[in-house]
Amino acid sequence: LDDIEVDVVIVGAGWAGLAAGARLLHAGATVAVLEAGDRVGGRARTVYFGDGAVPVDAGAEWIAMYGNKPEETMYGVLRDVTNACGMPGGAVLRDYGKTDKGYSSAFRHHLPGEGEMSQIKGNAYMKDLWTGGGGFLDFAKKGRKTYSEVLDAYKKKTGPDKVEAEFLSTMLNFDINLRFGVSPEGLTPKLGPVGGEGSMLHLAGRFGSLAEAYARCEQVSMNIADSVILGATATEIDYDAEGEGTAVHYVSGGRAGRVTAKAVLVTVSLGVLQARTITFSPPLPAAKADAIDNLGFGVIDKWIGYWRRDAEVPWDVDGGLWNTLVG
């Protein structure tokens, strides 16, 4: 493969790599993006069911906008893409609004001995145990240990009954998993605050497709897709390539290639870094290597079901489906 020379080489064509590349193109830099897979989008991947008629996000599907103006978040980027280039399938971005102003019926079926909790009682639990003064969120601000330890301390202080304790555990696990993809044992309130106001945006099965649309939207990303090399697996990053700057070695189709640049941005996932499939020369500083080894990330299982329209199913297809399935 021919050597490539650019201002900046980016490893990984997920959303982070694509956005960084687009910013650099707008600034007048030349860019090459190496992507080991056969598509852009990284962990945002759209698959289609029902002869291609139903899009489903096999990976990421929610965007949080806590404490930020919409235009300062991913929502602003996607809005610009859809306005300039259209959304896949002609869909519309759906803003679910404030996420912490009331009790979610998604938790109703998690409470033992109560059956389906009423909205009134759920809102009371939310205020008394979660968001109100003296609730868990207020108590957690003072915590310096993990959320799991803080929750144990809160339960010891307040003495909740069985149902209240289950409500607290469900709220905490759901909130932390939704926002950070980790367990309460792996996060502290200081590193990952929960319960802040904000909006949630659900991509309705199109987050992966939107990555592709973004990559090819000239008005927004300057068609960063043209700078992406698919099927190019980075193997080594050499920061002092014989005085030529930084060189990233990669393999594509069994053949070796090299990109030299003034700078390199590595946007691959933590799992790739921990697998040590990319070597760094010279080695990364001890502090960075230790961080890679010791940082954790959670696993969220996703169940996807689909059925014929004429099939009998035990839930209301026209309303409340998500809450029913979660319950």
N, C-alpha and C positions, 0 to 999 in steps of 0.2 A: 504494500500500500504506500502511496505517496505521503511524504511528510507534509503536515499542515502547519502554517504559522499564523497566529492570530494575536489580538491584544489579550484576550481572556479566554481560557478554556474552562468549561463547566462540566462537572461529572454528575450525571443524573438529570433526567428530563421529566421529573415530577413537577408539581406546581411550583416548588421553590426554584428549581433550575430554570423552568420556563420564564418565571417572573423576573428572575435575576438577569437572564439573557435579554429579555425585552427591555429592561431598564438600561442595560449597557448599549443596546442598539440605538435606543433613543438618545443616548449620550454621545453617539458617534463612534463607538468602539466596534472592533471586529470580534466576532464570537464564534466558538465551536462548542457544541453541547454533545457529550458522549452519553449514550443511553444503551445499556446492556439489553433491554427488552426490545420487542418489536412494535412498540407504541409509546406515545407520550402519556403523561398523567400520573405515573408512579402508582401509589396506593389508591388513587381515584380511578376506578375501572368500571365502565358500564358494560353490562351484558344484556342480552335481549331474549325474552321468552315469547311464546305465542307467535311463532313464525316472524319474529323480529318486531312485533307490534308493541311489546311491553318492555320499556327500559327499566333495568334494576341496577342499583349501585352495589357491586360486589365488595367494594371497599368503602372509602369515606363517602358520607352522604349528608352530613350536617355542617353548617358553618355557624360559629358563635360570634356575636358582635358585642361582647360584654364591655360596657363602659366606653365604647368608641362610637363615633359618628359613622353612619353607614358608608359614606364615601371614603373613610379611612380604613376600611376593612375589605375582605375578600368580596363582600357584597358589592362594593363599589366597582371592583374589577369586573365582576360578572355582569353587572348592570351595563357597564360600558360596552362589553362584548356583545350582549344581546341587543343593545340599541344600535350598534354599528354593523354587526354582522349576523344578528339573529341567533336565537336559541335552538338547539337541535330539536327537531320535531315540532317547532312552533310553540313550545311550551312557554309558560310564564313563571318568573321567579316568585316564590311564595314565602312571604315573611310571616312567621308564626307569632310575631309580637313579643311582648314581655313574657319572660319565662318564670318569674319568681313571684308573681302577684296572686297566686292562688294554688289550690290543691289540684294536682293532676290525677285524673281518674285512672291513669296507668298504674297507680299504686293500689287500687282498691282490692284486687284479688291477692295481694301479697300479705294481707293481715290475717293472722290465724284467729279462728273463733268468732269472726265478725261477719263473715260473708262479704257482701259488697257494701263497702262503706259509703255512706251518703256524702254528697258534696258539702253539705253544711258541716257535718262532723269532720270531714277531711280538711276543710278550711280552718276549723278550730284547732285541729292538730298542727296544721302548718304554722299558724300564728303562735300558739302556745309553746310548741316544742322546737320550731325551726327558725322562723324569721323574726319573731317578736323579741322584745327586751327580755333577757334571761333565757332565750332559746339557745339552741346549739350553736348557731352561727355567731351569736354574740359571745358565747363562751369560748368558741374555737379561736377567736382573735387573740386570746391570751395564751394559747397553746404553743409550746415549743417542741412538742414531740409529734409523733405521727398521728394522722387522723384516727387510726384505730385506738391508740392510747388515749387521745383526747376524748373520744366517744366513751371509752370505759370510765374515764374520770367524770364525765358529765352524767352518765348513768348512776355512778356511785353518789354523786352530789344530789341528784334530783329524785332518784328512786322511782323510775317509770314502771308501770305495770307491763305485762307481757306484750300487749298490743302496742303500747306506746314505744317500747324498746324495739319491737320489730319495725315500726314506722320509722324510727330514727335510723336504724341500720339500713333499711331499704333506701331511704332518701340519700344517705351518704354514699352508699355503693353506687347507686344510679347516677348521682351527680358527678362523682369523681370519674367513673368509667366513661360517662358521656363526654366530659370535658378533656380528660387527660389520658384515658386508656390505661389507668393503673389501678391498683387496689389501695384501700385505706392504709395498709401496712407500709406502702412505699412512697408516701407523700406527707409533707407537713403543711400546716396552714400558711406558713410564710412562703413556701415555694409554690404552692398551688391553691390560692384562695377560691372558695366555692361560694355560691349563693349571690353573686353580684348581679345587678340589673343588666339586662341586655336583651337582644333579640336572637332568635334562632332561625336560621334559614335552612329549609329542607329542599334538596335539589331534585326531588321527585324522580330519582333514577337516572340523572343526567350529569353527575359530577365528572365522570370520566369523559363523556362526550364533550362537555364544556371545555375540558383541557385541550382537546383536539381543536375545538372551535377557536379558543383563545390563541393557540399556537399559529393558526392560519388567518387570524384577523389582522389585516394590514394596519388598520387605523389604531388598534390598541397595542398589539405586540410587535408590530413591524414584521409580521410573518416570521417569527422566531423559528417556526418549523423548518424553514430552509437551512437553518444553521445546525439542525439536529442530525447526528449520525446514529441511526438505529442499529441495533445488533453489535454495538461497539462496547466491549467489556473492558473497563479500565483495570490494569493490573499493577501499574507502578506510577508513582508521582515523584519525580526527581526535581528537587528545588534548585539544583545547581548543575544544569546540564551543560557542562563544558563551557561555561560562560555565556550560554545562549538563553538564559532565563530559566523558566520552569518547563519541564517536559513531562507530558502524560503519555505513558505507553498503554496501548490497548490491543485487544485481539478482536478481529471481526472476520467471521467465516473461516476461522482457522489460520488467518494471516495476521501478521503483526503490523501495527501502525504506530505513528507518533504525532502528537500535537505539541508544538512549542509555543509558549505565550509569556507575557510579562507577569501574569498572575493566574492562579487557579482557584476556583470555587468548588468545594466538595459538598454536594447536597444529597448524597445517598443516605439511606436510613441508618439508624443506629445498629440494626441487625447486620447490615452489610459491613459496617466498620468493625463490629465485634467478631465477625467471621474471618477477619484478616485476609480477605480476598484482594485487598489493595495494599501494597507495601509503600512505605514512605521513605524517601532517601534525601537527607538524613532522617532518622527515626523521629517521630513526633516527640515533643517535650514530655517528660514524665507526667506532668499534671494533666495534659490532654489524654495521654494513654490511659491513665488511671480513671479519668472521667468516663472514657469510652467503656472500660471494663466494668465499672461499678454502676453506671446509670442503668435503670431498669425500664422496661416498657411492658404494658399489659397486652393481653390477648382478648379480643372481644369476638365471641362466636355470633355469627349472623345466620339466621334461619330464613330461607326464602321459600315461600310456597305459592303455587299458582294452580288454578283449577279451571275446568270448563264452565262457561256461563250457565249451562243447563244443569250443573251438578248441585246437589243439595249439600250445603255446608252448615255447620252449627254456629254461625255467627251472622251478624247483620252486614251484608255486603255493601249496603249503601251508606252506612254511618257507623262510626266508632270502631272500625275494624282494627286499627292499630292498637287502640287501648285494649280491645278484647284479646288480641293475640299476645300482647305483653303480659296481660293478667294471667 
